[in-house]
Each structure stands twice: as C-alpha cells, then as structure tokens.
Amino acid sequence: MGQVVRYQEILRRLAIIDDGFVEDRAGLGLGLDSARVLDPRTAALVQVAALAAIGSPPVCLEWSSTRALAAGATEDEIADVLLAIAPVAGLGRVTAAAPDVAIALGYDVAAALEELDGP
C-alpha cells in the first residue's frame, strides 16, 4: 500500500487516543501518574466525570472508562460518577454519555432497551 502519509498517521493516532503520541507530539500528558495527590483510580474516575460533563465524543468516554477500569475502578463506581455529576453537568450530558460509557463496560444499552420493548 505504500508509506502512510504524515497527516494520516497523525489523525489515526489521535482517533485512537495514542497516549504516547499525544504526549510526545502535542505536549499533553494523558497519563494518570501526573496526579500527585489523587490515587490513579480516583484520578481516572475524575477524568470520566470531566469528559462526560463537557460532552466529549464517544471515543473519549470509552477511553476514559477503560482507563478507570484498568486503574481499579469498578463498573458501579463509574456509573455512580455519572449520577454524581448529573446535578451540575445536567441530565442531558449524563444521558448522552451513558451509552458510550456502557460500551466500555461491556454493556450495550441500546440492545437492552430493545429487549424491554420486545414481546
């Protein structure tokens, strides 16, 4: 196929949130080790909350939820983060984020809702 064009490489790495690439090229440290007072689990949960609150795209919500799980957070804790931010972020932001967070947790909300609508 040939050599990947520079812009294609950049866009591909951004789309998959390549931590090392983003840190090296954009100077954005996405790692949880930068949180000096918060433990990695708490820092990861805060990232899920912040991304949901600002209406981040699905890939960011899935990425942060997966990182929270890897840092030791439970599925219940991640779901509770969405409940905790609802009063300040707004129900619209939380309901928009819920299906994308659910995907990262291995739960398909749309399929579950279809089952409820079934016979």
C-alpha positions in Angstrom: 0.0 0.0 0.0 2.9 2.3 0.4 4.0 4.6 3.1 1.4 6.3 5.4 1.1 10.0 4.7 2.1 12.1 7.8 -1.4 13.7 8.2 -3.0 10.2 8.1 -0.7 8.9 10.8 -1.4 11.9 13.0 -5.2 11.6 12.5 -5.2 7.8 13.1 -3.2 8.2 16.3 -5.4 11.0 17.6 -8.5 8.9 16.7 -7.4 6.0 18.9 -6.0 8.3 21.6 -2.5 7.0 21.4 -1.2 8.3 24.8 2.5 8.3 24.0 1.9 10.0 20.7 -0.3 12.7 22.1 2.1 13.3 24.9 5.2 13.5 22.7 3.7 15.4 19.8 1.1 17.7 21.5 2.7 18.0 24.9 -0.4 16.7 26.6 0.3 14.3 29.4 -2.7 12.0 29.5 -1.2 9.6 32.0 -2.7 9.2 35.4 0.8 9.4 37.0 0.7 13.2 36.9 -1.9 13.2 39.7 0.3 13.6 42.7 -2.3 13.6 45.5 -5.1 11.6 44.0 -4.6 7.9 43.6 -4.8 6.6 40.0 -8.3 5.1 40.5 -9.7 8.4 41.8 -7.9 10.4 39.1 -9.4 8.1 36.4 -12.9 8.5 37.8 -12.5 12.3 37.8 -11.5 12.1 34.1 -14.6 10.1 33.3 -16.7 12.7 35.1 -15.0 15.6 33.4 -15.3 14.1 29.9 -18.9 13.3 30.4 -19.6 16.8 31.8 -18.1 18.6 28.8 -19.9 16.4 26.3 -16.8 14.6 24.9 -17.2 12.3 21.9 -17.8 8.6 22.4 -14.2 7.6 21.8 -13.1 9.8 24.7 -15.7 8.4 27.1 -14.9 4.8 26.2 -11.2 5.6 26.5 -11.5 7.2 30.0 -13.9 4.5 31.2 -11.5 1.7 30.1 -8.6 3.5 31.8 -10.7 3.8 35.0 -11.3 0.1 35.0 -7.6 -0.6 34.4 -6.8 1.7 37.4 -9.0 -0.4 39.6 -12.4 1.3 39.5 -15.5 -0.9 39.4 -18.4 -0.7 36.9 -20.6 0.5 39.8 -18.1 3.4 40.7 -18.0 4.5 37.1 -21.8 4.5 36.9 -22.0 6.4 40.2 -19.7 9.1 38.7 -22.4 9.8 36.1 -25.1 10.1 38.8 -22.8 12.3 40.9 -22.2 14.8 38.2 -25.8 15.0 36.9 -26.9 17.9 39.1 -24.0 20.1 38.0 -23.4 18.8 34.4 -27.0 18.4 33.5 -29.1 15.4 32.8 -28.7 15.8 29.0 -24.9 15.4 29.3 -25.2 12.4 31.5 -27.8 10.6 29.4 -25.7 11.3 26.3 -22.6 9.9 27.9 -24.2 6.8 29.5 -24.4 4.6 26.3 -20.7 5.3 25.4 -19.5 4.6 29.0 -21.6 1.4 28.9 -19.9 0.2 25.8 -16.6 0.4 27.6 -18.0 -1.6 30.4 -19.2 -4.3 28.0 -22.9 -3.4 28.3 -25.0 -2.4 25.2 -27.7 -0.1 26.5 -29.5 0.1 23.1 -29.7 -3.7 22.9 -31.0 -3.9 26.5 -33.7 -1.3 25.7 -34.8 -3.2 22.6 -35.2 -6.3 24.7 -37.5 -4.4 27.0 -39.6 -3.3 24.1 -39.9 -6.8 22.7 -42.9 -9.2 23.1 
